[in-house]
Amino acid sequence: MTWQDNYQNWLKQPNLDIELKHELNQISNNQKQLEENFSKPMNFGTAGMRGVMGPGINNMNIYTVRQATEGLARFMDTLDEATKKRGVAISFDSRYHSHEFAHEAARVLGYHHIPTYVFDDMRPTPELSFTVRHLHTYAGIMITASHNPKQYNGYKIYGPDGGQMPPKESDMITKYVRSVDDLFAIQVADEQQLREQHVMTLIGENVDQAYLQAVKTVTIDQHLVDTVGKTMKLIYTPLHGTGKVLGERALRNAGFADFTMVPEQAVADPEFATVPFPNPEFAQAFDMAIALGKKEGADLLIATDPDADRLGAAVRQPNGEYQLLTGNQIAALLLNYLLRARKNAGTLPANGAVVKSIVSTELATKIAEDYHVKMINVETGFKFIAEQIKNFETTGDHTFLFGFEESYGYLIKPFVRDKDAIQSTVLLAEVAAYYKQQGKTLYDGIQELYAKYGYFAEKTTAITFAGLDGTTQMNQLMTHFREANPESFAGYKVMSVMDLQAQTITYLEDGHSVDVALPESNVLKYQLEDGTWIAIRPSGTEPKVKFYVGTSASTAQAAQDKLTAFENDLHAFIEDAK
């Protein structure tokens, strides 16, 4: 069908959602927008789907949510009855339509006689992951667009272990999703009947209590928290999202008493009215926290994104200003503290392992090696970290100690199988107390790690490719890198190229290749002669190509100078491709 056919099909629906019908009328004369909305269906991949909310087959709305859920339901219909009856846990964030999408998903599943356990209000993504494990459901659905702008929403499916659905099952679900031709023919059950028949159950405080009890086990040195941490001044902001539900309670349960939530950002506001982007990676997200921190003399500022799976932080300097930490720096501080504490307590296992994404800092590798802990690198996406944890439990080869991605996502204990900003908030506050006890800050702590292991500098940038031809443009850029096969960047020779699409690592000195044991993906990673690495990959959730550079040197300035040189040369190479 053409986009015009799809558009006309929506227009003629007698029971079309009234809000979507109004939005359709508003864009009726905007051919470009109509073409974008109706030319192709939403991409449903291993991470689910994410997009702008609005009418059309390429947007997030109740009909595309029903389609995705129908795919999951049809897949679960192929399972044995006992497995199917384990049901699906469902949570949602503070965005527009999140509550509605969650309940529409429950109605679709209910029509297939699949039990659902739906949170009574918004809850964090990590709690949804925990809930799948806690209630032993077969799957979980999280309605969220994470840190994206307010126009977006998304849909993520989790598997029986609490991690995002494994590739095999995910591929089968995707096949069923794509087999749903008529979005308007999908059957949904009556919610009141589902409740009366106990097919749909509301959950809330009962699960919160269980999750918070698990979070209490994250604390390592309770005496430190009860003494130094009790009086350490913290500012916490949930950035209008789900962190407000559990973040404050988790801190208080751990023993941190002197903290304040940014009041304006403790409002669950789908407009995200106080921030241009509700993303703790961005400095602007801390503007209000910094203002409040200066007023109250806070030692540490913590921000979590709307679904509370990512965490950012800033620390007060002697001059009263605040220094933001990068995701890589936060991960290094958490890891170093964990390993030191385990070693001092005599509880560091001989088969301990840390798992990180291939685009995250190598400082963590240096730290792990120093403690004789294995570092395992995986493809970008926390589901791959979850897969490693599951593998450890199956084989017994390793004991999971910590997992992280440079994009501000960390996991301390595997009772959750996704990045968890609630766990991370509690432990980072403890690490801050550890340094405060010594008259230092987290910033001093990262400088100590640099002095010991070398000065590491990393940077992530992105180019956005919006519109219908965005995917084509992204693929063309990746093709350009493969065909041009750069032999150097900023004067440093490329020693090897890892191409996850070809599943190979090629060594440029003699041209020989070896297989790489990572999932197939459109990713390139260059290793340079000085130890620098450069990685390029299309985002799995946004119309962007991301560029990562990681380097190191003997001084902080030298590392930054190298980073700038590599970034400039990479930019020039990209410009040549246009």
FIMARVEX-979968 format. One record per residue (C-alpha): residue number from 1; y, x, z. Coordinates in Angstrom, 1 decimal. Layout:
REM FIMARVEX-979968
- NUM Y X Z
...
This chain:
REM FIMARVEX-979968
- 1 0.0 0.0 0.0
- 2 3.6 1.1 -0.7
- 3 6.2 1.3 2.0
- 4 7.7 -1.9 0.5
- 5 4.4 -3.7 0.9
- 6 4.1 -2.6 4.5
- 7 7.7 -3.7 5.2
- 8 7.1 -7.1 3.6
- 9 3.9 -7.5 5.6
- 10 5.9 -7.0 8.8
- 11 8.7 -9.4 7.7
- 12 6.3 -12.3 7.1
- 13 4.6 -12.1 10.5
- 14 5.4 -15.4 12.2
- 15 4.8 -14.1 15.7
- 16 6.4 -10.7 15.3
- 17 7.8 -9.4 18.6
- 18 11.3 -10.7 18.8
- 19 12.9 -7.4 19.7
- 20 11.2 -5.6 16.8
- 21 12.2 -8.4 14.5
- 22 15.8 -7.9 15.6
- 23 15.6 -4.2 15.0
- 24 14.1 -4.8 11.5
- 25 17.1 -7.0 10.7
- 26 19.4 -4.3 11.8
- 27 17.9 -1.7 9.3
- 28 17.3 -4.2 6.5
- 29 19.8 -2.4 4.2
- 30 18.9 1.1 5.2
- 31 16.3 2.1 2.6
- 32 15.8 5.6 3.9
- 33 15.1 4.4 7.4
- 34 12.7 1.7 6.1
- 35 10.9 4.2 4.0
- 36 10.5 6.5 7.0
- 37 9.2 3.6 9.2
- 38 6.7 2.1 6.7
- 39 5.5 4.9 4.4
- 40 2.8 6.3 6.5
- 41 1.1 5.5 9.8
- 42 1.7 7.4 13.0
- 43 -0.2 10.6 13.3
- 44 -3.0 10.2 15.8
- 45 -4.5 13.5 16.7
- 46 -6.2 15.3 19.5
- 47 -3.2 14.9 21.8
- 48 -2.8 11.2 21.0
- 49 0.5 10.2 19.4
- 50 4.2 10.5 20.1
- 51 7.2 9.2 18.2
- 52 10.4 7.2 18.1
- 53 10.2 3.6 19.4
- 54 10.9 0.9 16.8
- 55 9.4 -1.3 14.1
- 56 7.0 0.0 11.6
- 57 3.6 1.7 11.2
- 58 5.2 5.2 11.9
- 59 6.8 4.2 15.2
- 60 5.8 3.6 18.7
- 61 5.6 -0.2 19.3
- 62 3.2 -2.7 20.8
- 63 1.3 -2.9 17.5
- 64 0.7 0.8 17.1
- 65 -0.2 1.0 20.8
- 66 -2.8 -1.8 20.2
- 67 -4.1 0.1 17.2
- 68 -4.6 3.3 19.2
- 69 -6.3 1.3 22.0
- 70 -8.5 -0.6 19.6
- 71 -9.7 2.8 18.3
- 72 -10.6 3.8 21.9
- 73 -12.3 0.4 22.5
- 74 -14.4 0.6 19.4
- 75 -15.5 4.1 20.3
- 76 -16.4 2.9 23.9
- 77 -18.3 0.0 22.4
- 78 -20.8 2.6 21.0
- 79 -21.5 4.0 24.5
- 80 -24.2 2.7 26.8
- 81 -23.2 -0.2 28.9
- 82 -23.1 1.7 32.2
- 83 -20.7 4.3 30.7
- 84 -18.5 1.7 29.1
- 85 -18.3 -0.2 32.4
- 86 -16.8 2.8 34.1
- 87 -13.6 1.7 32.4
- 88 -10.2 3.3 31.7
- 89 -7.4 4.3 34.1
- 90 -3.9 3.7 32.8
- 91 -0.5 5.0 33.9
- 92 3.0 5.1 32.5
- 93 6.4 6.8 32.9
- 94 10.0 5.5 33.3
- 95 10.8 5.1 29.6
- 96 11.7 2.0 27.7
- 97 8.5 -0.1 27.0
- 98 6.2 2.2 28.9
- 99 5.2 -0.6 31.3
- 100 4.7 -3.0 28.4
- 101 2.6 -0.5 26.4
- 102 0.4 0.2 29.3
- 103 -0.3 -3.5 29.8
- 104 -0.9 -4.1 26.1
- 105 -3.5 -1.3 26.2
- 106 -5.2 -3.0 29.1
- 107 -5.2 -6.3 27.2
- 108 -6.9 -4.7 24.1
- 109 -9.5 -3.0 26.3
- 110 -10.0 -6.3 28.2
- 111 -10.8 -8.1 25.0
- 112 -13.7 -5.7 24.6
- 113 -14.8 -6.3 28.2
- 114 -13.8 -2.8 29.3
- 115 -12.5 -2.6 32.8
- 116 -9.1 -1.1 33.4
- 117 -7.3 0.3 36.4
- 118 -3.6 0.0 35.8
- 119 -1.0 1.5 38.1
- 120 1.4 -1.0 39.7
- 121 4.4 1.1 38.7
- 122 5.2 4.4 37.0
- 123 3.2 7.4 38.1
- 124 3.0 11.1 37.0
- 125 0.7 12.4 34.3
- 126 -1.2 14.7 36.7
- 127 -1.9 11.7 39.0
- 128 -3.5 9.9 36.0
- 129 -5.7 12.9 35.4
- 130 -6.6 12.9 39.0
- 131 -7.3 9.1 38.9
- 132 -9.9 9.5 36.1
- 133 -11.8 11.9 38.3
- 134 -11.2 10.0 41.5
- 135 -12.3 6.6 40.2
- 136 -14.9 8.1 37.9
- 137 -13.6 6.2 34.9
- 138 -14.8 7.2 31.5
- 139 -11.2 7.6 30.1
- 140 -7.6 7.5 30.9
- 141 -4.4 6.5 29.0
- 142 -1.0 7.9 29.8
- 143 2.0 6.3 28.3
- 144 4.7 9.0 28.1
- 145 6.7 11.1 25.8
- 146 7.0 13.8 28.5
- 147 10.3 15.6 28.1
- 148 11.4 14.2 24.7
- 149 14.7 12.3 24.4
- 150 15.0 8.6 25.4
- 151 14.2 7.3 21.9
- 152 10.6 8.5 22.1
- 153 7.5 7.3 23.7
- 154 3.9 8.5 23.5
- 155 0.2 7.8 24.1
- 156 -2.3 10.3 25.5
- 157 -6.1 9.8 26.0
- 158 -8.0 11.6 28.8
- 159 -11.7 12.1 29.0
- 160 -14.2 11.8 31.9
- 161 -13.4 15.2 33.4
- 162 -9.6 14.3 33.7
- 163 -8.7 16.6 30.8
- 164 -7.4 15.4 27.5
- 165 -10.3 13.9 25.5
- 166 -12.5 16.7 24.1
- 167 -12.3 17.4 20.3
- 168 -15.7 15.8 19.4
- 169 -14.9 12.5 21.1
- 170 -11.2 12.7 20.1
- 171 -12.2 13.0 16.4
- 172 -14.4 10.0 16.7
- 173 -11.7 8.0 18.4
- 174 -9.2 9.1 15.7
- 175 -11.7 7.9 13.0
- 176 -11.9 4.5 14.7
- 177 -8.1 4.3 15.1
- 178 -7.6 5.0 11.4
- 179 -10.2 2.3 10.5
- 180 -7.9 -0.4 12.0
- 181 -6.3 -1.7 8.8
- 182 -4.5 -4.7 10.1
- 183 -2.3 -4.1 13.1
- 184 -1.6 -7.8 13.5
- 185 -5.3 -8.8 13.6
- 186 -6.1 -6.8 16.7
- 187 -7.3 -9.2 19.5
- 188 -5.9 -9.0 23.0
- 189 -7.0 -10.8 26.1
- 190 -4.9 -12.9 28.4
- 191 -3.7 -10.7 31.3
- 192 -3.9 -13.4 34.0
- 193 -7.5 -14.1 33.0
- 194 -8.3 -10.4 33.1
- 195 -6.9 -10.2 36.6
- 196 -8.8 -13.3 37.8
- 197 -12.0 -12.0 36.3
- 198 -11.4 -8.5 37.9
- 199 -11.6 -6.9 34.5
- 200 -8.1 -5.5 35.0
- 201 -7.3 -4.1 38.5
- 202 -3.9 -2.9 39.7
- 203 -4.0 0.4 41.7
- 204 -1.3 2.2 43.5
- 205 -0.9 3.5 47.1
- 206 -4.7 3.8 47.6
- 207 -4.8 6.4 44.8
- 208 -1.5 8.0 45.9
- 209 -2.9 8.7 49.3
- 210 -6.0 10.4 47.8
- 211 -3.9 12.5 45.4
- 212 -1.5 13.5 48.1
- 213 -4.4 14.6 50.4
- 214 -5.6 16.8 47.6
- 215 -2.1 18.3 47.1
- 216 -2.1 19.3 50.8
- 217 -4.8 21.8 50.0
- 218 -2.5 23.7 47.7
- 219 -0.6 25.2 50.6
- 220 -1.9 28.7 51.4
- 221 0.1 29.8 54.5
- 222 0.8 26.8 56.7
- 223 2.4 28.9 59.4
- 224 4.9 30.3 56.8
- 225 5.8 26.8 55.7
- 226 6.1 25.5 59.3
- 227 8.4 28.3 60.3
- 228 10.5 29.6 57.3
- 229 9.8 26.7 54.9
- 230 10.7 24.1 57.4
- 231 14.4 25.2 57.5
- 232 14.7 26.5 53.9
- 233 17.1 24.3 52.0
- 234 15.8 22.8 48.8
- 235 17.2 20.5 46.1
- 236 14.8 18.5 44.0
- 237 15.5 16.4 41.0
- 238 12.9 14.2 39.1
- 239 15.3 13.8 36.2
- 240 15.0 10.0 36.3
- 241 11.2 10.1 36.1
- 242 7.9 9.7 37.9
- 243 8.4 12.8 40.1
- 244 10.4 10.6 42.5
- 245 7.3 8.6 43.4
- 246 5.3 11.6 44.8
- 247 7.5 14.7 44.7
- 248 9.4 14.0 47.9
- 249 6.2 12.9 49.8
- 250 4.3 16.0 48.7
- 251 7.0 18.3 50.0
- 252 7.2 16.5 53.3
- 253 3.5 16.4 53.7
- 254 3.4 20.2 53.2
- 255 6.0 20.7 55.9
- 256 9.3 21.2 53.9
- 257 11.8 19.1 55.9
- 258 15.2 20.3 54.7
- 259 15.4 19.1 51.1
- 260 17.6 16.6 49.2
- 261 16.9 14.7 46.0
- 262 19.7 14.6 43.5
- 263 20.6 10.9 44.2
- 264 21.9 10.1 40.7
- 265 18.7 11.5 39.1
- 266 16.3 9.9 41.6
- 267 16.9 6.6 39.7
- 268 14.2 5.7 37.2
- 269 16.5 5.4 34.3
- 270 15.0 5.2 30.7
- 271 18.5 6.1 29.4
- 272 18.3 9.5 31.2
- 273 22.0 8.9 31.7
- 274 22.9 12.2 33.4
- 275 21.1 14.6 31.1
- 276 21.2 15.1 27.3
- 277 17.5 16.0 27.4
- 278 15.3 15.3 30.4
- 279 13.7 18.7 30.0
- 280 13.6 21.4 32.9
- 281 13.5 24.1 30.2
- 282 17.1 23.4 29.4
- 283 19.9 24.7 31.6
- 284 21.9 21.4 31.3
- 285 19.1 19.6 33.2
- 286 20.2 21.6 36.3
- 287 23.9 20.8 36.2
- 288 23.8 18.1 38.9
- 289 21.3 20.0 41.0
- 290 23.4 23.1 40.9
- 291 26.5 21.2 41.9
- 292 24.6 19.7 44.9
- 293 23.0 23.0 45.6
- 294 26.4 24.7 45.9
- 295 27.7 22.0 48.2
- 296 24.6 22.2 50.5
- 297 23.9 26.0 50.2
- 298 20.4 25.4 48.9
- 299 18.1 28.3 48.4
- 300 16.0 26.8 45.7
- 301 16.5 24.1 43.0
- 302 13.4 22.4 41.4
- 303 13.4 19.9 38.5
- 304 10.4 18.1 37.1
- 305 10.3 16.3 33.7
- 306 9.9 12.5 33.4
- 307 6.1 12.5 33.6
- 308 6.1 15.3 36.2
- 309 3.8 17.6 34.5
- 310 6.4 20.4 33.9
- 311 8.6 22.2 36.4
- 312 11.7 24.3 36.2
- 313 13.5 26.2 38.9
- 314 16.7 28.0 39.8
- 315 17.5 30.3 42.8
- 316 20.7 31.0 44.6
- 317 22.1 34.5 44.1
- 318 24.3 36.4 46.7
- 319 27.4 35.4 44.9
- 320 26.6 31.7 45.3
- 321 25.7 31.1 41.7
- 322 22.2 30.0 40.6
- 323 19.9 31.9 38.3
- 324 17.4 29.8 36.2
- 325 13.9 31.1 36.0
- 326 11.8 30.9 32.8
- 327 8.4 29.2 32.7
- 328 6.8 32.7 32.3
- 329 8.7 34.0 35.3
- 330 7.7 31.0 37.5
- 331 4.0 31.5 36.4
- 332 4.1 35.2 37.2
- 333 5.5 34.5 40.7
- 334 3.0 31.8 41.4
- 335 0.1 33.9 40.2
- 336 1.1 37.0 42.1
- 337 1.5 35.1 45.3
- 338 -1.9 33.4 44.9
- 339 -3.8 36.5 44.1
- 340 -2.1 38.5 46.9
- 341 -2.8 35.8 49.4
- 342 -6.5 35.4 48.3
- 343 -7.0 39.2 48.5
- 344 -5.4 39.5 51.9
- 345 -7.5 36.6 53.2
- 346 -10.7 38.1 51.7
- 347 -11.2 35.0 49.6
- 348 -10.5 36.5 46.1
- 349 -13.8 35.8 44.3
- 350 -15.4 38.6 42.3
- 351 -15.7 36.3 39.3
- 352 -12.1 34.9 39.5
- 353 -10.4 34.0 36.2
- 354 -6.9 33.0 35.1
- 355 -6.4 31.0 32.0
- 356 -3.2 31.0 29.9
- 357 -2.1 30.0 26.4
- 358 -1.9 32.7 23.7
- 359 1.9 32.3 23.6
- 360 2.5 33.0 27.3
- 361 3.6 36.2 29.0
- 362 1.5 39.3 29.1
- 363 3.1 40.1 32.5
- 364 0.5 37.7 33.9
- 365 -2.3 39.7 32.3
- 366 -0.9 42.9 34.0
- 367 -0.9 41.1 37.3
- 368 -4.4 39.7 36.9
- 369 -5.8 43.2 35.9
- 370 -4.2 44.7 39.0
- 371 -6.3 42.3 41.1
- 372 -9.4 42.8 39.0
- 373 -9.2 39.2 37.8
- 374 -10.2 38.2 34.3
- 375 -7.5 36.8 32.0
- 376 -8.7 34.3 29.4
- 377 -6.4 33.3 26.5
- 378 -6.7 29.9 24.9
- 379 -5.0 28.0 22.1
- 380 -1.7 26.2 23.1
- 381 -2.4 22.9 24.8
- 382 -3.5 22.4 28.4
- 383 -6.6 20.6 27.3
- 384 -8.0 24.0 26.3
- 385 -7.3 25.2 29.9
- 386 -9.2 22.1 31.1
- 387 -12.1 22.9 28.8
- 388 -12.3 26.4 30.4
- 389 -12.4 24.9 33.9
- 390 -15.2 22.6 32.8
- 391 -17.1 25.5 31.3
- 392 -16.7 27.5 34.5
- 393 -18.2 24.6 36.5
- 394 -21.1 24.3 34.0
- 395 -22.0 28.0 33.7
- 396 -20.8 29.4 37.0
- 397 -19.6 32.5 35.2
- 398 -16.1 32.3 36.6
- 399 -14.1 30.7 39.4
- 400 -10.8 29.1 38.3
- 401 -7.8 30.5 40.1
- 402 -4.7 29.5 38.0
- 403 -3.7 28.2 34.6
- 404 -0.4 28.0 32.8
- 405 1.6 27.7 29.7
- 406 5.0 29.3 29.0
- 407 6.4 25.8 28.5
- 408 6.8 25.3 32.2
- 409 3.3 23.9 32.9
- 410 1.1 25.2 35.7
- 411 -2.1 24.2 37.5
- 412 -3.1 25.6 40.8
- 413 -6.2 23.6 41.9
- 414 -8.5 21.8 39.4
- 415 -8.7 18.4 41.1
- 416 -6.3 17.7 38.2
- 417 -7.1 18.8 34.7
- 418 -3.6 18.9 33.2
- 419 -0.4 20.7 34.1
- 420 0.8 19.5 37.5
- 421 4.4 19.7 38.6
- 422 3.7 18.1 42.0
- 423 1.2 20.8 42.9
- 424 3.5 23.4 41.5
- 425 6.6 22.1 43.4
- 426 4.7 22.5 46.7
- 427 3.4 26.0 46.0
- 428 6.7 27.3 44.5
- 429 8.5 26.2 47.6
- 430 6.0 28.2 49.6
- 431 6.5 31.3 47.4
- 432 10.3 30.9 47.9
- 433 9.7 30.8 51.7
- 434 7.6 34.0 51.4
- 435 10.5 35.9 49.9
- 436 13.1 34.3 52.2
- 437 11.1 35.6 55.1
- 438 11.9 39.0 53.7
- 439 15.6 38.3 53.1
- 440 14.9 37.9 49.3
- 441 14.8 35.2 46.7
- 442 12.4 34.3 43.9
- 443 14.7 36.2 41.5
- 444 14.2 39.3 43.7
- 445 10.5 38.7 43.5
- 446 10.4 38.7 39.7
- 447 12.5 41.8 39.6
- 448 9.9 43.5 41.9
- 449 7.1 42.5 39.5
- 450 9.1 43.9 36.6
- 451 9.7 47.2 38.4
- 452 5.9 47.4 39.1
- 453 4.5 46.2 35.8
- 454 7.2 46.8 33.2
- 455 10.2 44.6 32.1
- 456 8.9 41.7 30.1
- 457 11.1 39.4 28.0
- 458 10.0 36.4 26.1
- 459 11.8 33.7 24.0
- 460 10.8 30.5 22.3
- 461 12.9 29.0 19.5
- 462 12.3 26.1 17.1
- 463 13.4 24.7 13.8
- 464 13.3 20.9 13.4
- 465 12.0 19.3 10.2
- 466 12.9 15.7 10.4
- 467 12.3 12.9 7.9
- 468 9.4 12.0 5.6
- 469 9.1 15.4 4.1
- 470 9.2 17.2 7.5
- 471 5.5 17.9 7.6
- 472 5.5 19.3 4.1
- 473 8.4 21.6 4.9
- 474 6.7 22.9 8.0
- 475 3.5 23.6 6.0
- 476 5.5 25.3 3.3
- 477 7.1 27.6 5.9
- 478 3.7 28.5 7.4
- 479 2.4 29.2 3.9
- 480 5.4 31.5 3.2
- 481 4.4 33.6 6.2
- 482 0.8 33.8 5.1
- 483 1.7 34.7 1.5
- 484 4.5 37.2 2.4
- 485 2.2 38.8 4.9
- 486 5.0 40.8 6.7
- 487 4.0 44.4 7.6
- 488 6.8 45.0 10.1
- 489 9.4 43.3 12.3
- 490 12.6 45.1 13.5
- 491 11.2 48.4 12.4
- 492 7.8 48.1 14.3
- 493 4.6 47.9 12.3
- 494 2.4 44.9 12.4
- 495 -1.0 46.1 13.6
- 496 -3.0 42.8 13.4
- 497 -2.6 39.2 12.4
- 498 -4.5 36.4 14.1
- 499 -4.7 33.3 11.8
- 500 -6.3 30.4 13.7
- 501 -6.4 28.4 10.5
- 502 -8.6 31.0 8.8
- 503 -10.2 31.7 12.2
- 504 -9.8 35.5 11.7
- 505 -8.0 38.5 13.1
- 506 -7.0 40.9 10.3
- 507 -6.2 44.6 11.1
- 508 -3.6 45.8 8.6
- 509 -4.4 49.5 8.9
- 510 -7.7 49.1 7.0
- 511 -7.7 45.4 6.1
- 512 -10.9 44.5 7.9
- 513 -11.2 41.1 9.6
- 514 -13.1 39.8 12.5
- 515 -13.8 36.2 13.6
- 516 -11.8 34.7 16.4
- 517 -13.4 32.4 18.9
- 518 -10.6 29.9 19.2
- 519 -10.3 26.4 17.8
- 520 -9.0 26.0 14.2
- 521 -5.3 25.4 14.2
- 522 -2.2 26.2 12.1
- 523 -1.1 29.2 14.2
- 524 -0.2 32.8 13.3
- 525 0.2 35.6 15.8
- 526 1.3 39.1 15.0
- 527 0.6 42.1 17.2
- 528 3.0 45.0 16.8
- 529 2.6 48.7 17.4
- 530 4.7 48.7 20.5
- 531 2.8 45.9 22.2
- 532 5.2 43.2 21.1
- 533 3.7 39.9 19.8
- 534 5.2 37.2 17.6
- 535 3.6 33.8 17.2
- 536 4.4 30.8 14.9
- 537 3.0 27.3 15.1
- 538 4.0 23.8 14.3
- 539 4.5 21.7 17.4
- 540 1.8 19.2 18.1
- 541 4.2 16.6 19.5
- 542 7.5 17.0 17.7
- 543 8.6 17.7 14.0
- 544 9.3 21.4 14.8
- 545 8.0 24.8 14.0
- 546 8.0 27.0 17.1
- 547 8.6 30.7 17.2
- 548 7.6 32.9 20.1
- 549 8.4 36.5 20.8
- 550 7.1 38.5 23.7
- 551 8.0 42.1 24.3
- 552 8.4 44.7 27.1
- 553 10.2 48.0 27.9
- 554 10.9 50.4 30.7
- 555 14.2 48.7 31.6
- 556 15.5 45.1 31.5
- 557 18.2 45.9 29.0
- 558 15.8 47.7 26.7
- 559 13.5 44.7 26.8
- 560 16.4 42.3 26.0
- 561 17.6 44.5 23.2
- 562 14.2 44.5 21.6
- 563 13.9 40.8 22.0
- 564 17.2 40.3 20.2
- 565 16.3 42.7 17.4
- 566 12.9 40.9 16.8
- 567 14.6 37.5 17.0
- 568 17.2 38.5 14.4
- 569 14.7 40.0 12.0
- 570 12.5 36.9 12.4
- 571 15.4 34.7 11.6
- 572 16.3 36.7 8.5
- 573 12.7 36.4 7.3
- 574 12.8 32.6 7.8
- 575 16.1 32.4 5.8
- 576 14.5 34.2 2.9
- 577 11.8 31.5 2.9
- 578 14.4 28.7 2.3
